[in-house]
Amino acid sequence: MEVHMPVGKLYRWNARTGYGFIQDDRDGVFVHATSFAKANIRPHLGRFYNYERIEREGLAAAVNLSLALNAAQ
C-alpha cells in the first residue's frame, strides 16, 4: 500500500527561532527545526518537501519530512 504525502514549498523560515511555514494547496503549515533534524535535512527557502500533516494544538504542522524529488521547482 502506497501512502500519499502532501508536497509543499518552504516559503518562510526563521533560523533564529527554528521554525517556518510550508505552503501547500490549502494554507501555510507550521514546521519546526526538529522535523528537519529528524530527517537529517536542512531547511532551504523555495525547496519542496514531502511531509505528513498533523494537527498540533489547533495548528497544522508538518512532520516526517523528506525532499520532494519530482516537484516543480
C-alpha positions as CSV (number, residue, x, y, z in Angstrom):
1,M,0.0,0.0,0.0
2,E,1.4,3.4,-1.0
3,V,0.9,6.3,1.4
4,H,0.3,9.7,-0.2
5,M,2.3,12.5,1.4
6,P,1.5,16.2,0.6
7,V,4.2,18.3,-1.1
8,G,4.8,21.9,-0.2
9,K,7.4,24.6,-0.6
10,L,9.2,26.2,2.3
11,Y,8.2,29.8,1.9
12,R,9.2,31.2,5.3
13,W,12.0,30.2,7.7
14,N,13.5,31.9,10.7
15,A,16.7,30.2,11.7
16,R,16.9,32.2,15.0
17,T,13.6,30.8,16.2
18,G,13.9,27.5,14.5
19,Y,10.6,27.4,12.7
20,G,8.9,28.3,9.4
21,F,6.0,27.5,7.1
22,I,5.4,25.2,4.2
23,Q,2.9,26.3,1.5
24,D,0.6,23.5,0.4
25,D,-2.6,23.6,-1.6
26,R,-4.7,24.8,1.3
27,D,-2.7,27.1,3.5
28,G,0.6,27.5,5.4
29,V,1.7,24.6,7.5
30,F,3.9,25.2,10.6
31,V,7.3,23.3,10.5
32,H,9.8,23.2,13.4
33,A,13.6,22.7,13.1
34,T,13.3,19.3,14.9
35,S,11.3,17.9,11.9
36,F,14.2,18.8,9.6
37,A,16.8,17.4,12.1
38,K,14.9,14.1,12.4
39,A,15.0,13.7,8.6
40,N,18.7,14.8,8.6
41,I,18.0,17.6,6.1
42,R,18.4,21.3,6.3
43,P,15.7,23.8,5.6
44,H,16.1,25.8,2.3
45,L,13.6,28.5,1.2
46,G,12.0,27.7,-2.0
47,R,12.7,23.9,-1.8
48,F,9.8,21.4,-1.9
49,Y,9.3,18.8,0.8
50,N,7.1,15.8,1.3
51,Y,5.6,15.7,4.7
52,E,2.9,14.3,7.0
53,R,0.3,16.9,8.0
54,I,-0.9,16.7,11.6
55,E,-2.9,18.9,13.9
56,R,-1.0,20.1,17.0
57,E,-2.5,22.4,19.5
58,G,-5.1,23.6,16.9
59,L,-2.4,24.3,14.3
60,A,-1.5,22.3,11.2
61,A,2.1,21.1,11.5
62,A,4.5,19.3,9.1
63,V,6.3,16.2,10.4
64,N,8.2,13.2,8.8
65,L,9.8,15.4,6.2
66,S,11.7,14.3,3.1
67,L,12.9,16.1,0.0
68,A,10.4,16.1,-2.8
69,L,12.3,14.9,-5.8
70,N,9.6,15.3,-8.5
71,A,8.1,18.7,-7.5
72,A,8.2,21.6,-9.9
73,Q,11.0,23.8,-8.7
